[in-house]
Amino acid sequence: MASPFSGALQLSDLDDFIGPSQDCIKPLTVEKKPGRGAAKIRIEEDGNYFQVNQDGQAQKLEKAKITLNDCLACSGCVTSAESVLIAEQSHEELTRALAANKAAEPGQQKLVVVSISPQSRASLGARFELTPLETARKLTAFFQSLGVHHVFDTTFSRNFSLLESQREFVARFRRHSASEPALPMLASACPGWICYAEKTHGSFILPYISTAKSPQQVMGSLVKDHLARQQHLPPDRVYHVTVMPCYDKKLEASRPDFFDRECQTRDVDCVITTGEVVRLLEQEGVSLPDLDPAPLDPTFGSGPDQEPIGHRGGGAGGYLEHVFRHAARELFGISVGELTYKPLKNKDFQEVTLERDGSVLLHCALAYGFRNIQNVVQKLKRGKSPYHYVEVMACPAGCLNGGGQIRDDGASGRDLMRRTEQQYAAARSEPPEAHPGVRELYAQWLGGEGSERAAQLLHTRYHALEKAGASFNIKW
């Protein structure tokens, strides 16, 4: 099927992502020398490539090493889960970093922090048939045995992401006009969607995307700024690892916007997927169910042994649910009960409305997978989008079905997904504004809601990326 996203690609399935075994569209680098005409590429029977210059000289070509930043700038890919390009973010790299930290001189060792997403915790709990609390406590024990000092849950940082999204939407709704279109606001928590928007739709679509950081990157700010200050350490003396349900989170962590140039450190140093945690367990010869549970870290929670907390609204984080409820209360004085979702073309494209006296006050939607994202974007480009807010996620079924989650094939895979959803839903839901630790940090760390420091540490920006000059026609 010809892709409408980019002239560079043909996709057989718009919901697909690049798997770890696939090659980049730019596998070779060609050396260009001044004063010489165009060279030709010769492919030998053994698969090696040679650059043949006009004078007949041949030079063997080496495979290009493409950095994460190159990957974000190439504009050739659509869904951007280019895990094959990511050598510096893997469970092997984490193992090396932990070994190097243990061997470092006293006073030179880093504080090692692991932040685990609730979607990854749910996938691991389903795989090993553990309760959410057992999974969290046994994962804490496992990472501590490797030399990790703190293990956190990114549900805590998602509180900030949800609250900032809520406030941003209300502000946009109030200022929206024909001359200054600020709506619909599109969710920003999915890096696959962000990368696609930057590469494919550029300056047109970016003003509509929320500037609120994702939970991963909010946790990066919490760890490298707040926690580092508490521990009297510079940010580069903290090594921060996240466990995430998709490969795109590795790309998100590599963005230049999340790099501290003064301290030469990233907010998130290494991202490993849920599946890589399983490989790490196998590498260490550890059975997660057999581990003795460890107390949960109280640093970003209200108690060491508290049951893991979640948010209502589905496995992608509940952005639509929280924005919708907050806006209904803040803008119209309406307290919303259970939301009624109306499925459209498929279960990954649903909408919800708020009405009063026959008039639609709020019209919001969730769009998961690139088929549905394309629908939303095309409506917006034609000026026919009916929505005020859209929760956008690249993966069909949302983050619980991320490309980095634990996989089984066939009926067993469907059963694993069902159990993962049950694990995720089992966590007690709590409104983000109700968490005492969140209120305390807004006051002490950020200097209040809506402060300049909150804008600096909890929001980000996006960049339209120019398309590559060469035209490729690749089939995946």
C-alpha positions as a LaTeX table, in Angstrom:
\begin{tabular}{lrrr}
\hline
Residue & $x$ (\AA) & $y$ (\AA) & $z$ (\AA) \\
\hline
Met1 & 0.00 & 0.00 & 0.00 \\
Ala2 & 1.43 & 3.35 & $-0.93$ \\
Ser3 & 1.98 & 5.47 & 2.14 \\
Pro4 & 0.47 & 8.96 & 2.18 \\
Phe5 & 2.84 & 9.88 & 4.98 \\
Ser6 & 6.05 & 10.22 & 2.99 \\
Gly7 & 7.26 & 9.72 & $-0.55$ \\
Ala8 & 10.23 & 7.91 & 0.93 \\
Leu9 & 8.40 & 4.77 & 1.99 \\
Gln10 & 5.90 & 2.14 & 1.04 \\
Leu11 & 4.22 & 0.38 & 3.93 \\
Ser12 & 2.39 & $-2.91$ & 3.91 \\
Asp13 & 0.82 & $-2.11$ & 7.27 \\
Leu14 & 0.52 & 1.43 & 8.57 \\
Asp15 & 0.28 & 0.11 & 12.13 \\
Asp16 & 3.68 & $-1.56$ & 11.87 \\
Phe17 & 6.97 & $-0.42$ & 13.37 \\
Ile18 & 10.57 & $-1.12$ & 12.47 \\
Gly19 & 11.69 & $-4.27$ & 14.20 \\
Pro20 & 15.13 & $-4.68$ & 15.81 \\
Ser21 & 16.32 & $-6.94$ & 12.98 \\
Gln22 & 15.64 & $-4.52$ & 10.15 \\
Asp23 & 18.16 & $-2.22$ & 8.49 \\
Cys24 & 18.14 & 1.54 & 8.25 \\
Ile25 & 17.48 & 3.14 & 4.87 \\
Lys26 & 21.02 & 4.55 & 4.92 \\
Pro27 & 23.26 & 1.51 & 5.42 \\
Leu28 & 26.39 & 2.92 & 3.80 \\
Thr29 & 28.41 & 6.11 & 3.80 \\
Val30 & 30.00 & 7.40 & 0.60 \\
Glu31 & 33.08 & 9.58 & 0.81 \\
Lys32 & 32.84 & 12.59 & $-1.51$ \\
Lys33 & 36.13 & 14.12 & $-2.60$ \\
Pro34 & 36.35 & 17.65 & $-3.99$ \\
Gly35 & 37.00 & 18.00 & $-7.71$ \\
Arg36 & 35.77 & 14.56 & $-8.63$ \\
Gly37 & 32.67 & 13.58 & $-10.54$ \\
Ala38 & 29.98 & 11.23 & $-9.36$ \\
Ala39 & 31.11 & 7.80 & $-8.19$ \\
Lys40 & 29.42 & 4.47 & $-8.79$ \\
Ile41 & 28.62 & 1.75 & $-6.29$ \\
Arg42 & 29.63 & $-1.84$ & $-7.11$ \\
Ile43 & 28.23 & $-4.75$ & $-5.11$ \\
Glu44 & 30.44 & $-7.84$ & $-4.98$ \\
Glu45 & 29.14 & $-11.41$ & $-4.75$ \\
Asp46 & 30.08 & $-11.54$ & $-1.07$ \\
Gly47 & 27.79 & $-8.59$ & $-0.38$ \\
Asn48 & 30.53 & $-5.99$ & 0.10 \\
Tyr49 & 30.04 & $-2.53$ & $-1.42$ \\
Phe50 & 32.78 & $-0.67$ & $-3.35$ \\
Gln51 & 32.84 & 2.96 & $-4.42$ \\
Val52 & 34.26 & 3.17 & $-7.97$ \\
Asn53 & 35.51 & 6.64 & $-8.92$ \\
Gln54 & 35.73 & 7.97 & $-12.48$ \\
Asp55 & 39.43 & 7.11 & $-12.64$ \\
Gly56 & 38.60 & 3.45 & $-11.98$ \\
Gln57 & 39.89 & 3.32 & $-8.43$ \\
Ala58 & 37.73 & 1.22 & $-6.11$ \\
Gln59 & 37.36 & 1.72 & $-2.39$ \\
Lys60 & 35.54 & $-0.62$ & $-0.02$ \\
Leu61 & 32.69 & 1.12 & 1.80 \\
Glu62 & 32.07 & 0.68 & 5.50 \\
Lys63 & 28.62 & 0.54 & 6.97 \\
Ala64 & 27.57 & 3.92 & 8.28 \\
Lys65 & 27.20 & 4.36 & 12.02 \\
Ile66 & 24.11 & 6.46 & 12.52 \\
Thr67 & 23.69 & 8.22 & 15.85 \\
Leu68 & 20.38 & 8.74 & 17.61 \\
Asn69 & 20.36 & 12.38 & 16.58 \\
Asp70 & 20.95 & 11.41 & 12.95 \\
Cys71 & 18.00 & 9.08 & 13.25 \\
Leu72 & 15.74 & 11.83 & 14.51 \\
Ala73 & 16.79 & 14.06 & 11.63 \\
Cys74 & 16.71 & 11.71 & 8.65 \\
Ser75 & 12.94 & 12.02 & 8.02 \\
Gly76 & 12.89 & 8.72 & 6.17 \\
Cys77 & 11.00 & 6.70 & 8.76 \\
Val78 & 7.40 & 6.99 & 9.82 \\
Thr79 & 6.88 & 5.25 & 13.13 \\
Ser80 & 10.49 & 5.66 & 14.27 \\
Ala81 & 11.03 & 2.56 & 16.43 \\
Glu82 & 14.53 & 2.22 & 14.93 \\
Ser83 & 15.95 & 0.07 & 17.69 \\
Val84 & 18.63 & $-1.28$ & 15.34 \\
Leu85 & 20.28 & 2.15 & 15.44 \\
Ile86 & 20.45 & 2.31 & 19.22 \\
Ala87 & 23.66 & 0.75 & 20.46 \\
Glu88 & 24.10 & 3.02 & 23.48 \\
Gln89 & 20.70 & 2.26 & 25.02 \\
Ser90 & 20.29 & $-1.42$ & 25.80 \\
His91 & 20.39 & $-3.88$ & 28.67 \\
Glu92 & 23.98 & $-4.72$ & 27.67 \\
Glu93 & 24.95 & $-1.06$ & 28.02 \\
Leu94 & 23.20 & $-0.92$ & 31.39 \\
Thr95 & 25.19 & $-3.96$ & 32.52 \\
Arg96 & 28.44 & $-2.27$ & 31.44 \\
Ala97 & 27.50 & 0.98 & 33.17 \\
Leu98 & 26.68 & $-0.80$ & 36.43 \\
Ala99 & 29.93 & $-2.77$ & 36.33 \\
Ala100 & 31.93 & 0.40 & 35.67 \\
Asn101 & 30.17 & 2.16 & 38.54 \\
Lys102 & 31.02 & $-0.66$ & 40.97 \\
Ala103 & 34.66 & $-0.52$ & 39.88 \\
Ala104 & 34.92 & 3.27 & 40.19 \\
Glu105 & 36.95 & 4.89 & 42.96 \\
Pro106 & 35.05 & 5.91 & 46.10 \\
Gly107 & 33.77 & 9.43 & 45.60 \\
Gln108 & 33.58 & 8.94 & 41.83 \\
Gln109 & 30.69 & 6.52 & 41.76 \\
Lys110 & 27.36 & 7.68 & 40.41 \\
Leu111 & 23.94 & 7.52 & 42.01 \\
Val112 & 22.02 & 4.99 & 39.89 \\
Val113 & 18.27 & 5.44 & 39.50 \\
Val114 & 15.80 & 3.19 & 37.63 \\
Ser115 & 12.31 & 4.50 & 36.80 \\
Ile116 & 9.76 & 1.88 & 35.73 \\
Ser117 & 6.65 & 2.65 & 33.69 \\
Pro118 & 3.34 & 1.18 & 34.93 \\
Gln119 & 2.78 & $-0.39$ & 31.49 \\
Ser120 & 6.07 & $-2.29$ & 31.80 \\
Arg121 & 5.24 & $-3.33$ & 35.34 \\
Ala122 & 1.86 & $-4.67$ & 34.12 \\
Ser123 & 3.49 & $-6.64$ & 31.29 \\
Leu124 & 6.04 & $-8.19$ & 33.65 \\
Gly125 & 3.35 & $-8.97$ & 36.23 \\
Ala126 & 1.28 & $-10.72$ & 33.58 \\
Arg127 & 4.28 & $-12.67$ & 32.30 \\
Phe128 & 5.34 & $-13.92$ & 35.75 \\
Glu129 & 1.82 & $-14.14$ & 37.24 \\
Leu130 & 2.47 & $-11.69$ & 40.08 \\
Thr131 & 0.26 & $-9.03$ & 41.62 \\
Pro132 & 1.08 & $-5.36$ & 40.88 \\
Leu133 & 2.57 & $-4.92$ & 44.37 \\
Glu134 & 4.59 & $-8.15$ & 44.15 \\
Thr135 & 5.90 & $-7.13$ & 40.72 \\
Ala136 & 6.95 & $-3.68$ & 41.93 \\
Arg137 & 8.67 & $-5.00$ & 45.06 \\
Lys138 & 10.47 & $-7.86$ & 43.31 \\
Leu139 & 11.66 & $-5.55$ & 40.51 \\
Thr140 & 13.00 & $-3.22$ & 43.19 \\
Ala141 & 14.88 & $-6.13$ & 44.76 \\
Phe142 & 16.27 & $-7.23$ & 41.40 \\
Phe143 & 17.60 & $-3.84$ & 40.37 \\
Gln144 & 19.03 & $-3.22$ & 43.83 \\
Ser145 & 20.94 & $-6.51$ & 43.54 \\
Leu146 & 22.57 & $-5.10$ & 40.38 \\
Gly147 & 23.78 & $-1.98$ & 42.17 \\
Val148 & 20.85 & 0.40 & 41.65 \\
His149 & 20.25 & 2.86 & 44.49 \\
His150 & 16.68 & 4.03 & 43.79 \\
Val151 & 13.78 & 2.40 & 41.92 \\
Phe152 & 10.83 & 4.67 & 41.09 \\
Asp153 & 7.46 & 4.36 & 39.35 \\
Thr154 & 6.80 & 6.85 & 36.54 \\
Thr155 & 3.14 & 6.98 & 37.59 \\
Phe156 & 4.38 & 9.67 & 39.98 \\
Ser157 & 5.86 & 11.80 & 37.20 \\
Arg158 & 2.75 & 11.22 & 35.08 \\
Asn159 & 0.85 & 13.23 & 37.70 \\
Phe160 & 2.75 & 16.31 & 36.54 \\
Ser161 & 2.29 & 15.48 & 32.86 \\
Leu162 & $-1.47$ & 15.12 & 33.31 \\
Leu163 & $-1.81$ & 18.29 & 35.38 \\
Glu164 & 0.21 & 20.37 & 32.93 \\
Ser165 & $-1.83$ & 18.96 & 30.01 \\
Gln166 & $-5.05$ & 19.89 & 31.80 \\
Arg167 & $-3.97$ & 23.47 & 32.46 \\
Glu168 & $-2.59$ & 23.91 & 28.97 \\
Phe169 & $-5.83$ & 22.74 & 27.39 \\
Val170 & $-7.98$ & 25.13 & 29.44 \\
Ala171 & $-5.67$ & 28.03 & 28.51 \\
Arg172 & $-5.86$ & 27.11 & 24.82 \\
Phe173 & $-9.63$ & 26.72 & 24.92 \\
Arg174 & $-10.03$ & 30.20 & 26.40 \\
Arg175 & $-7.82$ & 31.91 & 23.86 \\
His176 & $-8.94$ & 29.90 & 20.82 \\
Ser177 & $-10.31$ & 31.99 & 17.97 \\
Ala178 & $-10.46$ & 32.00 & 14.19 \\
Ser179 & $-7.46$ & 34.31 & 14.08 \\
Glu180 & $-5.47$ & 32.27 & 16.63 \\
Pro181 & $-6.38$ & 28.59 & 16.24 \\
Ala182 & $-5.08$ & 26.77 & 19.31 \\
Leu183 & $-7.36$ & 23.75 & 19.05 \\
Pro184 & $-7.55$ & 20.87 & 18.78 \\
Met185 & $-4.79$ & 20.20 & 21.29 \\
Leu186 & $-3.03$ & 16.93 & 20.49 \\
Ala187 & $-1.41$ & 14.82 & 23.22 \\
Ser188 & 2.38 & 14.80 & 23.38 \\
Ala189 & 3.23 & 11.77 & 25.54 \\
Cys190 & 3.95 & 9.39 & 22.60 \\
Pro191 & 7.42 & 9.92 & 21.03 \\
Gly192 & 6.54 & 7.83 & 17.96 \\
Trp193 & 3.72 & 10.25 & 17.15 \\
Ile194 & 5.93 & 13.28 & 17.90 \\
Cys195 & 8.74 & 12.02 & 15.64 \\
Tyr196 & 6.25 & 11.35 & 12.83 \\
Ala197 & 4.68 & 14.80 & 13.23 \\
Glu198 & 8.05 & 16.55 & 13.13 \\
Lys199 & 9.26 & 14.65 & 10.09 \\
Thr200 & 6.08 & 14.47 & 8.06 \\
His201 & 3.87 & 17.46 & 8.80 \\
Gly202 & 6.40 & 19.93 & 10.17 \\
Ser203 & 5.36 & 23.44 & 11.06 \\
Phe204 & 1.69 & 22.85 & 10.20 \\
Ile205 & 0.92 & 20.29 & 12.88 \\
Leu206 & 3.40 & 21.20 & 15.64 \\
Pro207 & 1.50 & 24.24 & 17.05 \\
Tyr208 & $-1.43$ & 21.96 & 17.87 \\
Ile209 & 0.65 & 19.53 & 19.97 \\
Ser210 & 0.71 & 19.92 & 23.73 \\
Thr211 & 4.03 & 21.13 & 25.10 \\
Ala212 & 3.74 & 19.07 & 28.30 \\
Lys213 & 6.62 & 16.64 & 28.72 \\
Ser214 & 5.95 & 12.92 & 28.78 \\
Pro215 & 6.11 & 11.06 & 32.12 \\
Gln216 & 9.55 & 9.70 & 31.18 \\
Gln217 & 11.00 & 13.15 & 30.64 \\
Val218 & 9.26 & 14.67 & 33.67 \\
Met219 & 10.91 & 11.92 & 35.69 \\
Gly220 & 14.17 & 12.90 & 34.03 \\
Ser221 & 13.74 & 16.43 & 35.39 \\
Leu222 & 12.79 & 15.12 & 38.83 \\
Val223 & 15.83 & 12.85 & 39.02 \\
Lys224 & 18.50 & 15.06 & 37.44 \\
Asp225 & 17.31 & 18.30 & 39.05 \\
His226 & 15.31 & 17.71 & 42.24 \\
Leu227 & 16.83 & 14.41 & 43.44 \\
Ala228 & 20.36 & 15.46 & 42.46 \\
Arg229 & 20.00 & 18.65 & 44.53 \\
Gln230 & 18.68 & 16.65 & 47.48 \\
Gln231 & 21.70 & 14.37 & 47.27 \\
His232 & 24.08 & 17.33 & 46.80 \\
Leu233 & 25.27 & 15.90 & 43.49 \\
Pro234 & 25.73 & 17.52 & 40.07 \\
Pro235 & 23.40 & 16.05 & 37.42 \\
Asp236 & 26.24 & 14.20 & 35.69 \\
Arg237 & 26.87 & 12.19 & 38.88 \\
Val238 & 23.42 & 10.64 & 38.57 \\
Tyr239 & 22.86 & 7.77 & 36.11 \\
His240 & 19.17 & 7.55 & 35.21 \\
Val241 & 17.63 & 4.49 & 33.54 \\
Thr242 & 14.01 & 4.06 & 32.51 \\
Val243 & 12.07 & 0.88 & 31.73 \\
Met244 & 9.56 & 1.61 & 28.98 \\
Pro245 & 7.00 & $-0.26$ & 26.82 \\
Cys246 & 8.35 & 0.95 & 23.45 \\
Tyr247 & 11.58 & 1.55 & 21.56 \\
Asp248 & 10.60 & 5.13 & 20.67 \\
Lys249 & 11.29 & 6.13 & 24.27 \\
Lys250 & 14.98 & 5.57 & 23.51 \\
Leu251 & 14.69 & 8.16 & 20.75 \\
Glu252 & 12.82 & 10.55 & 23.01 \\
Ala253 & 15.55 & 10.38 & 25.64 \\
Ser254 & 18.14 & 11.22 & 22.96 \\
Arg255 & 16.50 & 14.49 & 21.86 \\
Pro256 & 18.83 & 17.52 & 22.15 \\
Asp257 & 16.07 & 19.33 & 24.10 \\
Phe258 & 16.63 & 16.89 & 26.97 \\
Phe259 & 20.41 & 17.32 & 27.11 \\
Asp260 & 22.05 & 19.55 & 29.74 \\
Arg261 & 24.90 & 21.21 & 27.84 \\
Glu262 & 26.39 & 22.79 & 30.94 \\
Cys263 & 26.73 & 19.46 & 32.76 \\
Gln264 & 27.02 & 17.35 & 29.59 \\
Thr265 & 24.36 & 14.88 & 30.66 \\
Arg266 & 20.94 & 13.71 & 29.53 \\
Asp267 & 17.82 & 13.73 & 31.69 \\
Val268 & 17.52 & 10.00 & 30.90 \\
Asp269 & 20.84 & 8.26 & 30.25 \\
Cys270 & 19.58 & 4.84 & 29.19 \\
Val271 & 16.21 & 3.40 & 28.20 \\
Ile272 & 15.52 & $-0.32$ & 28.21 \\
Thr273 & 12.29 & $-1.97$ & 27.12 \\
Thr274 & 10.13 & $-4.39$ & 29.09 \\
Gly275 & 11.42 & $-7.24$ & 26.95 \\
Glu276 & 15.00 & $-6.25$ & 27.75 \\
Val277 & 14.24 & $-6.60$ & 31.47 \\
Val278 & 13.35 & $-10.24$ & 30.77 \\
Arg279 & 16.64 & $-10.69$ & 28.92 \\
Leu280 & 18.46 & $-9.01$ & 31.80 \\
Leu281 & 16.84 & $-11.44$ & 34.24 \\
Glu282 & 17.92 & $-14.35$ & 32.04 \\
Gln283 & 21.42 & $-12.93$ & 31.71 \\
Glu284 & 21.73 & $-12.76$ & 35.49 \\
Gly285 & 20.16 & $-16.20$ & 35.99 \\
Val286 & 17.40 & $-14.73$ & 38.15 \\
Ser287 & 13.77 & $-15.83$ & 38.41 \\
Leu288 & 11.65 & $-12.79$ & 39.29 \\
Pro289 & 8.98 & $-14.79$ & 41.22 \\
Asp290 & 11.68 & $-16.38$ & 43.40 \\
Leu291 & 13.14 & $-13.08$ & 44.60 \\
Asp292 & 12.43 & $-11.81$ & 48.10 \\
Pro293 & 10.44 & $-8.56$ & 47.76 \\
Ala294 & 12.05 & $-5.28$ & 48.76 \\
Pro295 & 10.25 & $-2.23$ & 50.19 \\
Leu296 & 9.20 & 0.37 & 47.64 \\
Asp297 & 11.21 & 3.58 & 47.57 \\
Pro298 & 9.33 & 6.34 & 49.47 \\
Thr299 & 11.14 & 9.25 & 47.77 \\
Phe300 & 8.38 & 9.91 & 45.22 \\
Gly301 & 5.49 & 8.26 & 47.08 \\
Ser302 & 3.55 & 8.43 & 50.30 \\
Gly303 & 4.83 & 5.25 & 51.94 \\
Pro304 & 7.41 & 2.47 & 51.47 \\
Asp305 & 4.88 & $-0.37$ & 51.15 \\
Gln306 & 1.96 & 1.37 & 49.49 \\
Glu307 & 0.10 & $-0.43$ & 46.72 \\
Pro308 & 1.08 & 0.95 & 43.29 \\
Ile309 & $-1.14$ & 3.83 & 42.22 \\
Gly310 & $-2.61$ & 4.30 & 38.73 \\
His311 & $-4.72$ & 6.75 & 36.77 \\
Arg312 & $-8.16$ & 6.16 & 35.30 \\
Gly313 & $-8.68$ & 6.32 & 31.57 \\
Gly314 & $-6.89$ & 3.38 & 29.95 \\
Gly315 & $-3.42$ & 1.99 & 29.37 \\
Ala316 & $-2.07$ & 5.00 & 27.48 \\
Gly317 & $-2.15$ & 7.16 & 30.59 \\
Gly318 & $-5.67$ & 8.55 & 30.63 \\
Tyr319 & $-4.85$ & 11.91 & 29.05 \\
Leu320 & $-8.24$ & 12.32 & 27.39 \\
Glu321 & $-10.08$ & 11.29 & 30.55 \\
His322 & $-8.24$ & 13.75 & 32.79 \\
Val323 & $-8.28$ & 16.67 & 30.35 \\
Phe324 & $-11.99$ & 16.12 & 29.66 \\
Arg325 & $-12.99$ & 16.00 & 33.34 \\
His326 & $-10.85$ & 18.98 & 34.30 \\
Ala327 & $-12.07$ & 21.11 & 31.38 \\
Ala328 & $-15.72$ & 20.27 & 32.07 \\
Arg329 & $-15.33$ & 21.39 & 35.67 \\
Glu330 & $-13.08$ & 24.40 & 35.04 \\
Leu331 & $-14.77$ & 25.79 & 31.93 \\
Phe332 & $-18.42$ & 24.84 & 32.43 \\
Gly333 & $-18.81$ & 23.97 & 36.12 \\
Ile334 & $-19.89$ & 20.42 & 35.26 \\
Ser335 & $-18.78$ & 17.41 & 37.28 \\
Val336 & $-18.50$ & 14.42 & 34.94 \\
Gly337 & $-19.30$ & 10.86 & 36.03 \\
Glu338 & $-18.34$ & 7.85 & 33.93 \\
Leu339 & $-17.27$ & 8.84 & 30.41 \\
Thr340 & $-19.19$ & 7.27 & 27.54 \\
Tyr341 & $-16.90$ & 6.52 & 24.60 \\
Lys342 & $-18.37$ & 6.18 & 21.13 \\
Pro343 & $-16.34$ & 3.87 & 18.83 \\
Leu344 & $-15.98$ & 5.17 & 15.28 \\
Lys345 & $-14.27$ & 3.20 & 12.50 \\
Asn346 & $-12.57$ & 0.84 & 14.97 \\
Lys347 & $-11.93$ & 0.36 & 18.69 \\
Asp348 & $-8.77$ & 2.48 & 18.46 \\
Phe349 & $-10.70$ & 5.55 & 17.28 \\
Gln350 & $-13.30$ & 6.68 & 19.82 \\
Glu351 & $-14.81$ & 9.98 & 20.82 \\
Val352 & $-16.55$ & 11.48 & 23.84 \\
Thr353 & $-18.68$ & 14.61 & 24.05 \\
Leu354 & $-20.00$ & 16.93 & 26.75 \\
Glu355 & $-23.40$ & 18.42 & 26.00 \\
Arg356 & $-25.73$ & 20.86 & 27.71 \\
Asp357 & $-29.20$ & 21.83 & 26.47 \\
Gly358 & $-28.51$ & 20.14 & 23.14 \\
Ser359 & $-25.26$ & 22.06 & 22.53 \\
Val360 & $-21.86$ & 20.35 & 22.34 \\
Leu361 & $-19.48$ & 21.95 & 24.83 \\
Leu362 & $-16.53$ & 19.56 & 24.50 \\
His363 & $-15.77$ & 17.09 & 21.70 \\
Cys364 & $-12.70$ & 14.91 & 22.26 \\
Ala365 & $-11.27$ & 11.72 & 20.81 \\
Leu366 & $-8.59$ & 9.10 & 21.18 \\
Ala367 & $-6.70$ & 7.93 & 18.08 \\
Tyr368 & $-4.32$ & 4.98 & 18.40 \\
Gly369 & $-2.24$ & 3.60 & 15.51 \\
Phe370 & $-1.14$ & 5.42 & 12.39 \\
Arg371 & $-4.26$ & 4.62 & 10.40 \\
Asn372 & $-6.31$ & 6.66 & 12.84 \\
Ile373 & $-3.63$ & 9.32 & 13.30 \\
Gln374 & $-3.67$ & 9.87 & 9.54 \\
Asn375 & $-7.45$ & 10.36 & 9.69 \\
Val376 & $-7.12$ & 13.01 & 12.42 \\
Val377 & $-4.32$ & 14.86 & 10.64 \\
Gln378 & $-6.09$ & 14.92 & 7.28 \\
Lys379 & $-9.27$ & 16.29 & 8.85 \\
Leu380 & $-7.23$ & 18.98 & 10.53 \\
Lys381 & $-5.49$ & 19.89 & 7.28 \\
Arg382 & $-8.84$ & 20.23 & 5.52 \\
Gly383 & $-10.16$ & 22.44 & 8.31 \\
Lys384 & $-12.81$ & 19.86 & 9.20 \\
Ser385 & $-11.61$ & 18.61 & 12.58 \\
Pro386 & $-14.53$ & 18.61 & 15.05 \\
Tyr387 & $-12.35$ & 17.95 & 18.09 \\
His388 & $-11.10$ & 20.09 & 20.94 \\
Tyr389 & $-8.63$ & 17.49 & 22.25 \\
Val390 & $-7.22$ & 14.24 & 20.85 \\
Glu391 & $-5.23$ & 11.63 & 22.79 \\
Val392 & $-2.79$ & 10.43 & 20.11 \\
Met393 & $-0.73$ & 7.23 & 20.47 \\
Ala394 & 1.29 & 5.48 & 17.74 \\
Cys395 & 0.64 & 1.90 & 18.88 \\
Pro396 & $-2.71$ & 0.21 & 18.25 \\
Ala397 & $-4.38$ & $-0.38$ & 21.64 \\
Gly398 & $-2.03$ & 2.19 & 23.19 \\
Cys399 & 1.06 & 1.85 & 25.36 \\
Leu400 & 0.14 & $-1.51$ & 26.88 \\
Asn401 & 0.69 & $-2.88$ & 23.36 \\
Gly402 & 3.96 & $-1.05$ & 22.83 \\
Gly403 & 6.64 & $-2.60$ & 20.63 \\
Gly404 & 8.92 & $-3.16$ & 23.63 \\
Gln405 & 6.42 & $-5.16$ & 25.67 \\
Ile406 & 6.70 & $-8.91$ & 26.29 \\
Arg407 & 5.34 & $-10.87$ & 23.33 \\
Asp408 & 3.76 & $-14.27$ & 22.74 \\
Asp409 & 2.28 & $-15.49$ & 19.47 \\
Gly410 & $-1.25$ & $-16.58$ & 18.66 \\
Ala411 & $-3.83$ & $-17.30$ & 21.34 \\
Ser412 & $-1.20$ & $-17.15$ & 24.09 \\
Gly413 & $-0.33$ & $-13.63$ & 22.96 \\
Arg414 & $-3.95$ & $-12.50$ & 23.21 \\
Asp415 & $-4.18$ & $-14.04$ & 26.65 \\
Leu416 & $-0.99$ & $-12.28$ & 27.73 \\
Met417 & $-2.37$ & $-8.96$ & 26.49 \\
Arg418 & $-5.63$ & $-9.55$ & 28.38 \\
Arg419 & $-3.74$ & $-10.31$ & 31.59 \\
Thr420 & $-1.53$ & $-7.25$ & 31.06 \\
Glu421 & $-4.63$ & $-5.07$ & 30.80 \\
Gln422 & $-6.00$ & $-6.65$ & 33.98 \\
Gln423 & $-2.70$ & $-6.03$ & 35.78 \\
Tyr424 & $-2.68$ & $-2.41$ & 34.73 \\
Ala425 & $-6.31$ & $-1.85$ & 35.76 \\
Ala426 & $-5.75$ & $-3.50$ & 39.15 \\
Ala427 & $-3.79$ & $-0.52$ & 40.48 \\
Arg428 & $-5.90$ & 1.85 & 42.57 \\
Ser429 & $-6.68$ & 5.06 & 40.64 \\
Glu430 & $-5.94$ & 8.43 & 42.18 \\
Pro431 & $-6.47$ & 11.95 & 40.73 \\
Pro432 & $-3.11$ & 13.59 & 40.03 \\
Glu433 & $-4.00$ & 16.67 & 42.08 \\
Ala434 & $-4.75$ & 14.49 & 45.13 \\
His435 & $-1.18$ & 13.26 & 45.63 \\
Pro436 & 0.39 & 15.13 & 48.57 \\
Gly437 & 3.89 & 14.69 & 47.18 \\
Val438 & 2.88 & 16.37 & 43.92 \\
Arg439 & 1.43 & 19.40 & 45.71 \\
Glu440 & 4.55 & 19.65 & 47.85 \\
Leu441 & 6.91 & 19.55 & 44.85 \\
Tyr442 & 4.90 & 22.18 & 42.97 \\
Ala443 & 5.40 & 24.47 & 45.95 \\
Gln444 & 8.98 & 23.66 & 46.95 \\
Trp445 & 10.66 & 22.52 & 43.73 \\
Leu446 & 8.84 & 24.50 & 41.06 \\
Gly447 & 7.81 & 27.64 & 42.92 \\
Gly448 & 4.10 & 27.13 & 42.32 \\
Glu449 & 1.76 & 26.14 & 39.50 \\
Gly450 & 2.22 & 28.13 & 36.32 \\
Ser451 & 5.64 & 29.39 & 37.39 \\
Glu452 & 8.49 & 30.05 & 34.99 \\
Arg453 & 10.40 & 27.15 & 36.53 \\
Ala454 & 7.44 & 24.81 & 35.96 \\
Ala455 & 7.34 & 25.90 & 32.32 \\
Gln456 & 11.08 & 25.23 & 31.99 \\
Leu457 & 11.14 & 21.80 & 33.66 \\
Leu458 & 7.74 & 20.36 & 32.70 \\
His459 & 7.35 & 21.55 & 29.11 \\
Thr460 & 9.31 & 21.14 & 25.88 \\
Arg461 & 9.28 & 22.25 & 22.24 \\
Tyr462 & 9.22 & 20.57 & 18.83 \\
His463 & 11.12 & 21.06 & 15.60 \\
Ala464 & 10.02 & 20.69 & 12.00 \\
Leu465 & 12.62 & 18.52 & 10.27 \\
Glu466 & 13.52 & 18.98 & 6.63 \\
Lys467 & 13.07 & 15.98 & 4.40 \\
Ala468 & 16.15 & 14.25 & 3.11 \\
Gly469 & 17.17 & 15.34 & $-0.36$ \\
Ala470 & 17.36 & 11.81 & $-1.74$ \\
Ser471 & 14.19 & 9.97 & $-2.64$ \\
Phe472 & 13.92 & 6.36 & $-1.57$ \\
Asn473 & 11.32 & 3.76 & $-2.36$ \\
Ile474 & 11.61 & 1.15 & 0.35 \\
Lys475 & 9.26 & $-1.76$ & 1.04 \\
Trp476 & 9.10 & $-3.07$ & 4.61 \\
\hline
\end{tabular}
